[in-house]
Amino acid sequence: MGGIGGAADMNAFVATFATMDDPTFLMTAASSNMLEIQLGQMATQQSTDADVKKYGQMMKDHHTKATQELKTVAAPLNVTLPTTLMPVHQALADKVMGKTGKAFDEAYMDAMETAHRMDIAMFEAKTKQASTPSVKALATKTLPMLNSHQKMADDIEKKVD
């Protein structure tokens, strides 16, 4: 695994997932989607590696669709989704900003590994203990996509490191 700092912060954040209420889950998932879309856009523009560019485009496409699904679940629950990144996601974005070339590819893929690890832990928790059936269904439906993204991120990260 590559070196994204703040592992202690990430572990503390992941520890909150078991008790996270459904509105907080939806807001956190929306922030994560924003991160993946923003960084995916950067990857399509800044990376010189074909696999990284392709992965970035897939992140934009998949997480844009996931955001629409999130909005559909959040609206009837009167959950207002964030329009800016949460601090945990902003910290990941900050690790990638300003990098170019190989350094960008490495930082981007490290961030994708970290983001998807957090997402998988959060979505797995919600498949087990969501209080709203629509939230549980969303988590269950989204989890295989996140696992697939994680595996691809791991494979590409090994190549660019």
Secondary structure, DSSP 8 states (H G I E B T S, - for coil): ----S-HHHHHHHHHTGGG--HHHHHHHHHHHHHHHHHHHHHHHHH---HHHHHHHHHHHHHHHHHHHHHHHHHGGGT----SS--HHHHHHHHHHTT--HHHHHHHHHHHHHHHHHHHHHHHHHHHHH-SSHHHHHHHHHHHHHHHHHHHHHHHHHHHH-
